[in-house]
Every structure is written in C-alpha cells, then in structure tokens.
C-alpha cells in the first residue's frame, strides 16, 4: 500500500511539473507540439499514468527541459548546452533597483521570482573552463550593474560564480540572497557565526548579519571570475 501511494505521488508531481511547462498553452496546442492527443496530456497532468519515454524526450527537446527535474525535481528546470553557462536568473532571480543609501548609485542586486523565460547562455571555450577549474554546468553568470563593488566589479561586468558552493568557506566575493534580494558582496566571517557583507566601494555601509540562518540569508555561489574579457 505504501509503495503504491508513493508511485501515485510521483505521477502527480510529474503532472504538476508538466502543467508548469505547458504554461498558458491549451492542452490541444501543447499536445500538437508533442505529437500526442490532448487526452493523453490530460491523463499525464492528472497523474493517471506515467508519461512514455518518447513523450518525455519530446518535452525535453521542444521545451529545453532537464529530464532529471521533470521526473525527480533534481537540478534546474532547463538543460544547459555543453560548455555554456546559465545565468543566475536561471536560479530564479531578476534585477531590482534598490538604493543602498541616499544619493548613491544602484547597488548590485536582484529579487527572487520564478523564472519562466528564455535562457541566454554564456558560451565560453574549453580552455577558459580549464583555467577557471570549474565545470561549466556548475557555473552561473550575471551582468553586474551599479557601483557598490567598485573598483573590483564595474557596472556591466560579467560575473561568474561556482553554484556548487552554497556556504561561506572563506573571505571572498559571493552571490547571495538576503531578505529576498540577490546581492554580490564580499563576505567576511566573524565570531559566533556572524557574517559581514562588504561593498568594496567605501561609500556603502557594511552589513553585519548576526544569524545568517534566521535572517533570510543564502549563498548562491562563490565568485570565480569577473570582468569584460577573460
């Protein structure tokens, strides 16, 4: 009985993710794209039965979907091309325009949301990844804006982070989420688990986080490269 219940739950979860992929499309239009009948789509979405392997492959290829995510919700929703870097927006972020202090330029920041748009990948040659010593599929990039990290990171610079590092391991620059906003900041570890978020631009005040777990703080990745060219 328990085993059967588990199977039904898995089918229902796959169905929910299929509904997310279909989005605003009608079942008829979605079915036409995938070469099946709309009743088949309905059965899959309701969790009546497992999707066929041919159907899953078609979904992956036509909608750029990661099969591990579709079947088990592991990894990101979208497939990443070989040697390409997905944006940090791929993790569910978009730009926000918070001002850190009166009269200052916009800080480097983003706000969380469920990203459903097209993915613009950053394609770099293999030699670059060898120099950075990171797998491209584990990296994420974004375009910095604002002056809060000057002179280290300039407005318009490309920033690449290692998304496998989701905790502070040293005093370095990280992409983090703090109270719903994504920020690129230098992190300095203190006593009793305290962290200080530092803007390299001294016009901006440091932020001391007494209890990262309690203050909506999460590490998205550790910076591995920044600049216009490599």
C-alpha positions in Angstrom: 0.0 0.0 0.0 2.7 2.4 0.9 4.6 1.6 -2.2 1.5 2.2 -4.3 0.9 5.5 -2.7 4.5 6.6 -3.4 4.0 5.8 -7.1 0.8 7.8 -7.3 2.6 10.7 -5.6 5.4 10.6 -8.2 2.9 10.6 -11.0 1.1 13.6 -9.5 4.3 15.5 -9.1 5.3 14.9 -12.7 1.8 16.0 -13.7 2.2 19.3 -11.8 5.5 20.0 -13.5 4.0 19.2 -16.9 1.3 21.8 -16.2 4.1 24.4 -15.4 5.8 23.6 -18.7 2.6 23.9 -20.6 2.0 27.3 -19.0 -0.6 29.3 -20.9 -0.8 26.9 -23.8 -4.1 25.0 -24.3 -3.8 21.2 -23.9 -4.7 21.0 -27.6 -1.8 23.2 -28.7 0.6 21.6 -26.2 -0.4 18.1 -27.5 0.1 19.2 -31.1 3.7 20.3 -30.4 4.4 17.0 -28.8 2.6 14.7 -31.3 0.1 13.3 -28.9 -3.7 13.6 -28.3 -4.9 16.2 -25.8 -6.5 13.5 -23.7 -3.0 12.0 -23.3 -1.8 15.3 -21.9 -4.8 15.4 -19.5 -4.0 11.9 -18.2 -0.4 12.8 -17.6 -1.2 16.0 -15.9 -3.8 14.4 -13.6 -1.2 11.8 -12.7 -3.3 8.9 -14.1 -0.3 7.2 -15.6 3.4 7.7 -16.2 4.4 9.6 -19.4 6.0 7.4 -22.1 9.8 7.7 -22.7 9.1 9.1 -26.2 6.9 11.8 -24.7 9.4 12.8 -22.1 12.2 13.1 -24.7 9.9 15.2 -26.8 9.1 17.5 -23.9 12.8 17.8 -23.1 13.8 18.7 -26.7 10.9 21.0 -27.6 10.9 22.9 -24.3 14.5 22.7 -23.2 13.6 20.8 -20.1 16.0 18.9 -17.9 14.6 15.4 -17.5 16.0 15.0 -14.0 14.0 18.0 -13.0 10.9 16.8 -14.7 11.0 13.3 -13.3 12.5 13.9 -9.8 12.8 17.7 -9.5 16.6 17.4 -9.3 18.7 20.2 -10.7 17.5 23.2 -12.6 14.4 23.1 -14.9 16.3 23.9 -18.1 19.0 21.9 -19.9 22.3 23.7 -20.2 24.2 23.4 -23.6 27.6 21.8 -23.5 30.3 24.3 -22.4 27.7 27.0 -21.8 26.9 28.9 -18.6 23.3 29.5 -17.5 22.5 32.9 -15.9 21.9 33.4 -12.2 18.4 34.3 -13.4 18.2 30.5 -14.2 18.1 30.0 -10.4 15.1 32.3 -10.1 16.3 35.9 -9.9 15.7 39.1 -11.7 17.1 42.6 -11.4 15.8 45.0 -8.8 16.6 48.6 -8.3 17.1 49.1 -4.5 19.1 52.1 -3.5 21.5 51.4 -0.6 21.8 55.0 0.6 20.6 58.4 -0.4 22.4 59.8 -3.3 24.2 56.6 -4.1 24.0 54.6 -7.4 22.0 51.4 -7.6 23.5 48.5 -5.7 24.2 45.2 -7.3 21.1 43.3 -6.5 18.2 41.1 -7.7 14.9 39.9 -6.4 13.6 36.3 -6.3 10.9 35.2 -8.7 10.0 32.1 -10.6 12.0 32.3 -13.9 10.0 31.1 -16.9 11.5 33.0 -19.8 14.1 32.2 -22.5 17.6 31.4 -21.3 20.5 33.4 -22.7 23.6 31.2 -22.2 27.2 32.5 -22.0 29.3 30.3 -24.3 33.0 30.1 -23.5 35.7 28.0 -24.9 37.0 24.9 -23.1 40.4 26.5 -22.4 38.6 29.1 -20.2 37.0 26.4 -18.1 40.3 24.7 -17.7 41.8 27.9 -16.4 38.9 28.6 -14.1 39.0 25.0 -12.9 35.2 24.6 -12.8 32.7 22.6 -14.8 30.6 25.0 -16.9 27.4 23.1 -15.9 28.1 24.1 -12.3 28.7 27.8 -13.0 26.3 30.6 -13.2 26.8 34.1 -14.6 25.2 37.5 -14.4 25.8 41.1 -15.5 26.7 43.4 -12.7 25.1 46.9 -12.5 25.7 49.7 -10.1 28.8 50.9 -8.3 28.7 49.2 -4.9 31.5 46.8 -5.7 33.9 49.3 -7.4 36.7 49.1 -8.2 36.7 45.2 -8.2 33.4 44.8 -10.1 32.3 47.5 -12.5 28.9 48.3 -13.9 28.3 46.0 -16.9 30.9 43.4 -15.9 30.3 39.7 -16.4 30.4 37.8 -13.1 30.7 34.0 -12.9 30.1 32.0 -9.7 30.5 28.4 -8.7 27.0 27.4 -7.8 28.1 24.2 -6.0 29.5 26.3 -3.2 26.4 27.2 -1.2 28.1 28.2 2.1 30.8 30.6 3.1 34.1 28.8 3.0 36.4 31.8 3.1 36.6 35.6 3.0 35.7 36.2 -0.7 33.1 37.6 -3.0 29.8 35.6 -3.2 26.4 35.9 -4.8 23.9 35.7 -2.0 20.2 36.1 -1.3 19.5 38.3 1.7 15.9 39.1 2.7 14.7 38.1 -0.8 17.2 40.2 -2.7 20.2 38.8 -4.5 23.4 40.7 -3.9 27.0 40.3 -5.0 29.1 41.1 -1.9 32.4 40.4 -0.2 31.8 38.2 2.8 33.9 38.2 5.9 33.4 35.6 8.6 33.4 36.7 12.3 33.0 35.1 15.7 29.9 33.2 16.7 28.8 32.5 13.1 28.4 36.3 12.3 29.0 37.4 8.8 29.8 40.9 7.4 28.7 41.8 3.9 31.2 44.3 2.5 30.9 46.6 -0.5 34.3 47.3 -2.0 33.0 50.8 -2.7 33.5 52.6 0.7 30.5 54.8 0.0 28.4 51.9 1.0 28.0 50.7 4.6 28.8 47.2 5.6 26.0 44.9 6.7 26.6 42.7 9.8 24.5 39.5 9.9 24.3 38.1 13.4 22.5 34.9 12.5 22.5 34.1 8.7 20.0 31.2 9.1 17.5 33.4 10.8 17.9 36.5 8.6 16.9 35.1 5.2 20.5 34.6 4.1 21.5 32.0 1.5 24.7 31.6 -0.6 24.1 31.1 -4.4 27.7 30.7 -5.3 31.3 31.8 -4.9 32.8 34.2 -7.4 35.4 32.6 -9.8 35.7 35.4 -12.3 34.6 38.9 -13.1 35.4 41.3 -15.9 34.6 42.2 -19.5 37.1 39.8 -21.1 38.9 36.6 -19.9 
